[in-house]
């Protein structure tokens, strides 16, 4: 579905929200952020995937394509529900720095607190949870069982479980496991119910404030996930359940060895036989949870990079045609005019361009990429079409201020000349912060563009440097742990953003 009117938004991962409990949650600080967006004249809040994170805390390799991350549950709401005492609530408060997430400590703390809350469920709450399980029977019972078994065997890789009948999911073994681990499964159901209830309330609140939420859907799922364990026939696996070939992208300007993501690849031919039903269930839930969905690595539907699982890098892969319009015709038949953004970054070829045009989905442009060469490239604002979502940068890029330092002097001069920033050569461009003149010149130029939707990461709104970067692809250290502080949000120049939203006619929100 094309974006028909001009608007703007902010990229703020839920875990990066401020708060007292060590991680951003679905509680009062999330609502305060919604209020802030409204006061600034923004109409969209874009988040990152909200599923359970992996051992590197990445939301892009979750144990489920459907589940929510229990770490985002608001403890204060559990207290209001009568499931925690005031003293127990206080134990959830974090002594870690307010600008970072200490995941190991957080996970340990939450487990004990959630267990206490679970032990106090009322009969009505237990009934509500059971009704939720039945309404989500296509994924939740299997996810809860997978999570319990992974904990029991201390191993998320289901192919390594010390029970081949469970690895192969024989009916008898599954029945025994559901009986033996009944209470632990109910605990996982409780967490998912609680997350869903709190998420729904937050989304409703945002919508009443004329803020629409953009969710993020990774194209691939992790091998160590309930999805692959439950549906091995849909993935390119060997007889033992291990991936034969895995996902990634080939070498490019940013990574000389490419990026080896490691996800199992889909058997698109098998999926086609039942009209891509697993995907349709996945998209149905996403469209219910969010007002709009960004599908990551949209290029993989046109053609995907397939790398033998034995390879150490992504260099020795090959392009294989994806399902292309056959998939999206089924999607359109199932969900007419779905609100989807196509992340079409990377290698642009004729097939990808045609696929994007045929779907009608808006593609993405990254203004930070506009000045890394001397070409008239697609990321320069004068080349944006209206049906485009344009970003200063994304979670995978350096911050805007950090990018200015990364540019060569020539490309930095090109960028500032393009943006009409005349103070650049007195080194004023190095000044960051909430009123950074160089960041503001860049942002103003982005807002002037023809793109109907522009998105700014929260770090760029605040003029923060590279130390607040969310993720550096190809690395595992210090990613996904950045958090905003309340003081940082309070320093935002609300009037300036409100003014440029009005000035460039991005105030009114209407997506058709």
VEXTORBA-739672 format. One record per residue (C-alpha): residue number from 1; residue in one letter; x, y, z. Coordinates in steps of 0.001 Angstrom, whole numbers, m for minus. Layout:
NUM A X Y Z
...
//
This chain:
1 X 0 0 0
2 X 1488 3290 m1092
3 X 2038 6149 1336
4 X m166 8944 27
5 X 483 11896 2360
6 X 3469 13589 3987
7 X 4365 12617 7522
8 X 7321 11811 9768
9 X 8356 9522 12579
10 X 11029 8471 15040
11 X 12922 5191 15300
12 X 13051 4260 18975
13 X 13473 582 19980
14 X 11259 m326 22924
15 X 14225 m1627 25001
16 X 15934 1754 24484
17 X 13177 3670 26265
18 X 14159 5206 29613
19 X 12916 3907 32941
20 X 13869 2593 36355
21 X 13893 m1130 35631
22 X 17016 m1696 33531
23 X 15315 m1812 30132
24 X 12596 44 28288
25 X 9181 m1492 28915
26 X 5580 m1222 27767
27 X 4761 985 30758
28 X 4457 4654 31618
29 X 7696 5793 29973
30 X 6442 4364 26672
31 X 3295 6458 27004
32 X 5365 9512 27873
33 X 7340 8926 24686
34 X 4098 8741 22684
35 X 3094 12090 24191
36 X 6484 13514 23208
37 X 6066 12355 19605
38 X 2666 14005 19426
39 X 3990 17278 20857
40 X 6796 17325 18259
41 X 4398 16873 15350
42 X 5467 13320 14476
43 X 2918 10752 13357
44 X 4852 7480 13515
45 X 6826 5517 16076
46 X 9031 2887 14444
47 X 10395 100 16618
48 X 12711 m2871 16095
49 X 11554 m6505 16329
50 X 10071 m7239 19747
51 X 10556 m11015 19950
52 X 12757 m12801 22506
53 X 16407 m11876 21886
54 X 19296 m14273 21251
55 X 22492 m14735 23270
56 X 23956 m11602 21659
57 X 20745 m9733 22544
58 X 19849 m9266 18881
59 X 16117 m8991 18125
60 X 16812 m10224 14593
61 X 17566 m13824 15661
62 X 14642 m14564 17898
63 X 13426 m17911 19181
64 X 10036 m17101 17653
65 X 8585 m15178 14731
66 X 5375 m14712 16737
67 X 6217 m14295 20441
68 X 6867 m11120 22407
69 X 9905 m10409 24566
70 X 8960 m10889 28254
71 X 11780 m8550 29301
72 X 9640 m5684 27970
73 X 6801 m6430 30420
74 X 6036 m3496 32703
75 X 6494 m4568 36325
76 X 4463 m1650 37628
77 X 1448 m2998 35779
78 X 1958 m6381 37446
79 X 1926 m4545 40771
80 X m1317 m2809 39779
81 X m2805 m6198 38900
82 X m2061 m7360 42444
83 X 577 m9875 41366
84 X 3558 m8160 43065
85 X 4032 m6412 46380
86 X 5609 m2968 46624
87 X 8807 m4485 48038
88 X 8980 m7033 45212
89 X 8429 m4300 42661
90 X 11354 m2380 44151
91 X 13666 m5363 43600
92 X 13107 m4949 39868
93 X 14708 m1525 39842
94 X 18144 m1422 38281
95 X 21381 25 39620
96 X 23030 m247 36181
97 X 23806 2951 34223
98 X 20592 4464 32878
99 X 22042 4680 29345
100 X 22738 960 28886
101 X 21106 m2463 29312
102 X 22807 m5134 31434
103 X 21074 m8154 29928
104 X 22635 m10938 32076
105 X 21600 m9258 35345
106 X 18233 m8287 33898
107 X 17352 m11823 32780
108 X 18211 m13265 36200
109 X 16205 m10599 38029
110 X 13112 m10897 35854
111 X 12872 m14661 36103
112 X 12416 m14604 39883
113 X 9984 m11669 39764
114 X 7854 m13214 37023
115 X 7694 m16484 38957
116 X 6309 m14632 41960
117 X 3676 m12917 39821
118 X 2735 m16207 38180
119 X 2206 m17864 41568
120 X m513 m15346 42459
121 X m2774 m15567 39432
122 X m6466 m15429 40208
123 X m8909 m17959 38725
124 X m10189 m15291 36320
125 X m6660 m14447 35184
126 X m5947 m18127 34600
127 X m9107 m18352 32501
128 X m8096 m15275 30502
129 X m4695 m16804 29840
130 X m6221 m20079 28697
131 X m8511 m18189 26336
132 X m5458 m16371 24951
133 X m3645 m19675 24411
134 X m6622 m21102 22523
135 X m6903 m17964 20385
136 X m3212 m18310 19474
137 X m3094 m22089 19171
138 X m1268 m21931 15833
139 X 1994 m20867 17516
140 X 1834 m20369 21290
141 X 1638 m23973 22616
142 X 4607 m24983 20463
143 X 6598 m21889 21413
144 X 6014 m22395 25132
145 X 6986 m26074 24894
146 X 10105 m25236 22866
147 X 11165 m22604 25403
148 X 10709 m25001 28310
149 X 12616 m27793 26574
150 X 15464 m25460 25601
151 X 15771 m24488 29267
152 X 15536 m28092 30446
153 X 18281 m29259 28088
154 X 20260 m25994 28486
155 X 20391 m25881 24713
156 X 18401 m23764 22264
157 X 19694 m25822 19321
158 X 16966 m28443 19249
159 X 19070 m30799 17123
160 X 21336 m31279 20181
161 X 18633 m32226 22665
162 X 19270 m35524 24389
163 X 15977 m36990 23202
164 X 15690 m37839 19536
165 X 11951 m38366 19794
166 X 11580 m34701 20825
167 X 14019 m33623 18125
168 X 11791 m35405 15599
169 X 8594 m34286 17371
170 X 6962 m37701 17615
171 X 3376 m37411 18942
172 X 4081 m39628 21937
173 X 7139 m37646 23004
174 X 5315 m34341 22643
175 X 2380 m35622 24697
176 X 4676 m36785 27497
177 X 6593 m33512 27484
178 X 3430 m31411 27658
179 X 2327 m33465 30663
180 X 5697 m33506 32439
181 X 6307 m29772 31963
182 X 2722 m28570 32317
183 X 3437 m25927 34990
184 X 6504 m24546 33183
185 X 4488 m24330 29937
186 X 1736 m22452 31755
187 X 4363 m20032 33035
188 X 5506 m19279 29476
189 X 1873 m18847 28413
190 X 1438 m16355 31270
191 X 4413 m14304 30046
192 X 3118 m14175 26475
193 X m401 m13268 27608
194 X 975 m10509 29832
195 X 3164 m9121 27061
196 X 277 m9153 24561
197 X m2136 m7487 26985
198 X 330 m4704 27778
199 X 1304 m4255 24128
200 X m2315 m3945 23046
201 X m2944 m1277 25692
202 X 140 686 24603
203 X m791 531 20922
204 X m4336 1678 21718
205 X m2910 4602 23677
206 X m611 5580 20799
207 X m3457 5429 18304
208 X m5620 7714 20461
209 X m2762 10235 20247
210 X m2701 9940 16417
211 X 585 8013 16578
212 X 870 4921 14398
213 X 3382 2213 15222
214 X 5660 676 12587
215 X 6778 m2839 13473
216 X 9819 m4599 12051
217 X 9750 m8120 10577
218 X 13044 m9912 9855
219 X 12713 m11892 6644
220 X 14486 m14903 8156
221 X 14058 m16766 11430
222 X 16721 m18328 13625
223 X 17520 m22010 13339
224 X 17311 m22134 17141
225 X 13642 m21231 17132
226 X 10286 m22821 17747
227 X 9367 m22069 14135
228 X 12117 m24226 12628
229 X 11696 m26984 15229
230 X 7964 m27176 14528
231 X 8117 m26786 10744
232 X 11436 m28301 9568
233 X 9862 m29193 6218
234 X 9641 m25491 5381
235 X 13404 m24927 5697
236 X 16482 m26126 3835
237 X 17720 m28652 6410
238 X 19506 m31989 6274
239 X 18111 m35218 7755
240 X 19471 m34291 11196
241 X 17760 m30911 11120
242 X 20880 m28803 10509
243 X 20933 m26095 7800
244 X 22310 m27126 4425
245 X 22728 m23583 3162
246 X 22343 m20360 5127
247 X 21481 m16722 4617
248 X 23657 m13671 4144
249 X 24619 m11009 1639
250 X 27634 m10890 m686
251 X 30690 m8633 m276
252 X 30019 m4934 m794
253 X 31314 m1466 44
254 X 30654 m2001 3754
255 X 31828 m5619 4238
256 X 34598 m7110 2104
257 X 33629 m10660 3101
258 X 29909 m10004 2930
259 X 27652 m10710 5885
260 X 27000 m14279 6995
261 X 23743 m14214 8941
262 X 23463 m17962 9407
263 X 19670 m18327 9252
264 X 18276 m21408 7514
265 X 16804 m20685 4094
266 X 13184 m21307 3146
267 X 11982 m24078 881
268 X 9878 m21699 m1158
269 X 8696 m24519 m3405
270 X 7231 m26356 m394
271 X 5699 m23172 991
272 X 4015 m22441 m2316
273 X 2089 m25730 m2189
274 X m14 m24578 773
275 X m223 m20942 m380
276 X 2549 m19776 1971
277 X 302 m20428 4986
278 X 3073 m20071 7594
279 X 3983 m16677 6164
280 X 344 m15625 5991
281 X m100 m16471 9690
282 X 3031 m14505 10494
283 X 1948 m11443 8550
284 X m1579 m11640 9956
285 X m227 m11333 13485
286 X 2139 m8529 12537
287 X m607 m6507 10848
288 X m2744 m6971 13972
289 X 72 m5935 16323
290 X 1248 m2901 14331
291 X m234 m180 12144
292 X 2445 m744 9504
293 X 5128 m3412 9062
294 X 8644 m2983 7704
295 X 9828 m6233 6110
296 X 13588 m6461 6488
297 X 15717 m7579 3512
298 X 12876 m7358 1017
299 X 15458 m8167 m1627
300 X 15286 m11798 m514
301 X 11841 m12160 m2099
302 X 13334 m11243 m5475
303 X 16542 m13256 m5124
304 X 18447 m14412 m2047
305 X 22108 m15075 m1335
306 X 22602 m18751 m473
307 X 25831 m19805 1247
308 X 26871 m23402 2067
309 X 26598 m23906 5820
310 X 30248 m25012 5957
311 X 31528 m21608 4799
312 X 33174 m19234 7279
313 X 32211 m16089 5334
314 X 29499 m15067 2887
315 X 31889 m14720 m52
316 X 31204 m18090 m1662
317 X 27472 m17888 m2123
318 X 25107 m17717 m5075
319 X 21966 m15845 m6005
320 X 18810 m17954 m6156
321 X 15476 m16587 m7411
322 X 12897 m15928 m4696
323 X 9120 m16350 m4906
324 X 8665 m12777 m6198
325 X 5124 m11761 m7182
326 X 3695 m15232 m6675
327 X 4117 m14664 m2939
328 X 2758 m11115 m2990
329 X m279 m12033 m5070
330 X m1154 m14507 m2321
331 X m490 m11808 256
332 X m2757 m9349 m1548
333 X m5513 m11955 m1824
334 X m5269 m12671 1898
335 X m4741 m9083 3118
336 X m5888 m6513 550
337 X m3746 m3363 579
338 X m1473 m4396 3463
339 X 439 m1586 5186
340 X 3989 m2723 4430
341 X 7335 m980 3985
342 X 9888 m2827 1857
343 X 13473 m2594 3098
344 X 14992 m2734 m376
345 X 18536 m1671 520
346 X 21630 m3305 m927
347 X 22179 m4394 m4505
348 X 19489 m2936 m6740
349 X 18836 m4895 m9920
350 X 16027 m4823 m12474
351 X 14146 m7709 m10841
352 X 14088 m6002 m7435
353 X 13029 m2663 m8911
354 X 10233 m4376 m10830
355 X 9083 m6354 m7782
356 X 8851 m3205 m5679
357 X 6915 m1439 m8413
358 X 4529 m4359 m8872
359 X 3749 m4582 m5156
360 X 3275 m834 m4800
361 X 5052 m914 m1420
362 X 7199 2072 m457
363 X 10926 1378 m501
364 X 13644 2857 1710
365 X 16390 5409 1261
366 X 19197 6265 3689
367 X 20477 9821 3475
368 X 23769 8928 5192
369 X 24542 6802 2112
370 X 23976 9726 m240
371 X 27461 11193 86
372 X 29781 8182 281
373 X 30667 8512 m3396
374 X 30551 11160 m6102
375 X 27704 9567 m8034
376 X 24135 10734 m8466
377 X 23031 7828 m6310
378 X 19534 6806 m5254
379 X 20011 7977 m1657
380 X 20398 11654 m2595
381 X 17193 13448 m1547
382 X 16568 14955 m4975
383 X 16152 11395 m6289
384 X 13437 10358 m3801
385 X 9979 9589 m5083
386 X 6891 10339 m3021
387 X 6212 6662 m2264
388 X 9418 6359 m237
389 X 10367 6077 3423
390 X 13547 8100 3860
391 X 15823 7814 6894
392 X 18804 9781 8119
393 X 20157 6360 9175
394 X 18955 3067 10618
395 X 19835 856 13585
396 X 22632 m691 11498
397 X 24316 2641 10684
398 X 26454 4987 12691
399 X 24600 7943 14134
400 X 24314 11060 11999
401 X 26994 12903 13960
402 X 29191 9803 13948
403 X 28764 9543 10177
404 X 30052 13106 9707
405 X 33286 11959 11340
406 X 33362 8815 9178
407 X 33053 10738 5905
408 X 36221 11668 4056
409 X 36843 15451 4033
410 X 35687 15538 419
411 X 32447 13683 1067
412 X 31809 15705 4212
413 X 32215 18903 2194
414 X 29865 17496 m456
415 X 27259 16655 2191
416 X 27366 20053 3863
417 X 27348 21942 566
418 X 24294 19905 m447
419 X 22565 20767 2819
420 X 23510 24450 2673
421 X 25493 24239 5896
422 X 27928 27151 5600
423 X 29661 26950 9000
424 X 31162 23556 8334
425 X 34708 24715 7637
426 X 35238 26304 11025
427 X 34813 22827 12526
428 X 31411 23797 13859
429 X 30116 20605 12261
430 X 31717 18647 15120
431 X 29302 20137 17645
432 X 26737 17566 18660
433 X 23897 17680 21118
434 X 20236 18509 20934
435 X 20784 21687 18893
436 X 23650 20458 16717
437 X 23741 22844 13713
438 X 25215 20256 11339
439 X 22653 17596 12295
440 X 19858 20124 11926
441 X 20995 21111 8433
442 X 21012 17454 7422
443 X 17604 16771 8976
444 X 16041 19873 7432
445 X 17201 18744 3981
446 X 15682 15312 4571
447 X 12367 16871 5611
448 X 12346 19007 2445
449 X 12557 15921 228
450 X 9688 14494 m1797
451 X 9592 11307 338
452 X 6162 11137 1924
453 X 7506 9565 5108
454 X 10792 10440 6825
455 X 12109 8646 9905
456 X 14804 9832 12322
457 X 16531 7563 14850
458 X 16229 9031 18326
459 X 20027 9417 18485
460 X 19951 11770 15490
461 X 17180 13871 17017
462 X 19436 14303 20041
463 X 22628 14863 18038
464 X 24427 11957 19708
465 X 27733 10487 18564
466 X 29026 7036 17667
467 X 29059 5851 21290
468 X 25252 5581 21091
469 X 25213 3441 17959
470 X 22647 625 18220
471 X 24344 m2068 16119
472 X 27426 m2601 13978
473 X 26776 m5464 11520
474 X 29363 m8214 11595
475 X 30238 m7639 15256
476 X 28802 m9003 18508
477 X 30190 m6744 21245
478 X 28334 m3727 22650
479 X 25358 m4009 20295
480 X 21670 m3603 21200
481 X 22364 m2170 24677
482 X 21894 1593 24098
483 X 19174 3342 26112
484 X 17851 6867 26184
485 X 17608 8619 29535
486 X 14685 10680 30708
487 X 16913 13735 30866
488 X 18005 13137 27268
489 X 14398 13156 26088
490 X 13582 16252 28158
491 X 16343 18203 26376
492 X 14840 17659 22909
493 X 13891 20929 21219
494 X 10208 20141 20785
495 X 9444 23490 19169
496 X 12067 23066 16428
497 X 10757 19675 15344
498 X 7189 20876 15540
499 X 8134 23800 13339
500 X 9822 21769 10591
501 X 6969 19266 10594
502 X 4575 22148 9968
503 X 6902 23954 7565
504 X 7330 20954 5281
505 X 3701 19822 5610
506 X 4475 16661 7578
507 X 2114 17467 10437
508 X m1067 15831 9156
509 X m1096 12042 9274
510 X m3133 10108 6762
511 X m2038 6809 5284
512 X m4322 5182 2716
//
